[in-house]
């Protein structure tokens, strides 16, 4: 009898998993999201005041002392319109903002806790509302990061992180915490205009539990889809997508690679997104000044698009609310490149072949855009079946020599200036 019950439960779970079908509104958001190809991540909270990154609380300070920093949080330089202008100028099409990170501090005027930027700080302004309105003015879609875990609330079930924050590990009230999260999510989805995606993080905090932890995600995801039918759900859980999820996230690696040890999961048929940093950290760290240069970031964007994925590139604002000067410089320079080559990124699909040592390719209809990222290359071989009808330089329209040998096409690449980031060849194919 016990085996029959287990079988029934397993079949019910399987049926439930197969039952989710994205709504027409979600499918529209998925198509827009996939066409955007480039977004900006914003990691900002009271952790910026310590200048040690967004995980500072996890590494020793007691939550009680950490929380006192809120009384000194006054980001006088915060200007949502300046943020939106710089981000839009980079060519990015959407923003993902950390509404609440693992430290439990809410960056909006939540009614569920006084531990928020309006009630707990002398600043007293709802930065999320200001950012939401600024994004709307610049036609930037808004995504909201939300942490499933909390290092400060006593009702959050003790996980594998946050053990040095001063919490009592014996206290737990999942029903209370789950209700708190859903009330906060309801606020975000009913008071801040269109939200194109909720970007969850923290599922992995219970990935080593002896008994599998039930996050009750299906109910939560259904609530999100009910409150905003076009709102997508993504979860940075480092596993394959779960029922109710609309995008698949890869952290610090493009799909199919796992150099950082966080993205070894299989690749689904959902729209894909890679999140990565400009420097080393997500949140502001005063010592982390080793920013990747613009050519490196552009080439990463191209490689990501060549795999049919979006790049969500992170910025960690200063405690003053200003964006770091290095980030602003990168945004401006990426934007200059996108003004010329954005057509080869926006609205494209993965190329006919995986990224090669010399570069990558993106496709839009009958056009294949070949991105040669190595300026020293003089000839490349394209491992593809499609026959090439013509080849020209994308930027100037000058013809490019090509030849066909069996199922392979070869392109002759002219000598490029040493500073060339990306030599793009537009192929018209059958």
Steps between C-alpha positions, in 0.01 A plus 500: 500500500784737590660444158170583328469827694857597410431420134181711502686793658783468246256488208311800635825694527596398146159607366526831684849561359377437148186709550663844492462675168608864470213737434475705184617801703805313631588378151490861382736599783728207416522613138576860600756382755677274249514785248653741755820297542655752743400614848658660807497347849503736802620363837439774756406506866636604840783250446652760266582711808753243619671485159549123526245360259142379537593194715670702772246403767566131437867536588477594865324821607199445726170588336413736787812711442471474122143632510614815680670607178155578361486809723797639307385403152442826314580455128495870416628441145227257402328619183279242332480699177880516476519125554238433234665737254843337540352150473290582194805666346691172526251332273355289782127439471412404858601541865498239778502669842563330837179575686606287797828311539607230746553756779122551512504876442223611263577774248140619473224628728376161612223474753618158617804617696651826628840373382485689173647806331203725583443412867849402617714772339515880518480500119134403516446468125362205309788442256318216325205723416733767365694243296181341368375836375840592351520166316153557355611839369799339326304199374706260712320185615519446877597167658518458878747282688352349816684281751331182615732480799542743788794518741315716755137387540450240770216335310721408202604130520869465583695427180864443413591873502460783749631304798707789639232768501382443858177320412358231727520185288220332699238757397297439186148568378475418129131586476574847637799555272323370189209733568740792550669434165173471312364821653819681396481356149138613481611854586766494230259372238209730581665832589797551266357481150586229249763256627620276218673243721554394860859376533528267801819404681580290807339164419846345531507589874318171565656286229690289755209434740465136605130521409416690179371845591161601360511866398136478378613661178211388281249690716727803514564497125126466432435803721754704301343401169156582638598846629678595177417260217798620295755472781761230441655294778870415513694330777877500547494155659782351285284207390278439198176704489215403730126507417373857474832654397517701179872572453817308583785672682873422488730669753846620394509269197340483158267202443699181462804619695571465871831669578356660816341178626147643507363418155538132426127445445355388169372757252123526461289636215402805711649845430850503650688758705859520625572735789853622561694785659698789356764451769509219757211567738127556466461757779739793545843401634742786553807288414349345187627740234607237244233565240490299180579727206237589242631266226476209744143589595390549138652167400321332791173652384563374146585150621188492717280611209674243281360234732150649484516652849473841664778668698400655833803712589531613861573836665545551875415865580691694765340560841444857382265370231735591214603244241879437508690706244650181352149361445384820335801491269424139401133580440590792277752303296275194462229739386726642229563150371129410515404807295697350212454127553181470706313361200725193514400440865139613552233260383751235394511129562797278571733465203516190281794372704634537852753775578840425351850596624491795259147624586130426467197547277141620539210451260202714400291346223716434194784713638783343696723748685851364542682673787877465465630586847866415437657785296794278406291248303533510118276211400220322677307186427127497578374154603147541361271352237330818377628619163634855481366724225700812586738637763570860596643704786209592724632846590611619155333267251826407331491152339681220684657211308364154575528149357311177541661159555250221551294588806745767616515869417825696529522876548807710426544760774690818410764644731331684787622785720643365825225672703218324311255346747287312253516471120148412388422333168139485383422188299186464293414131505250278328 
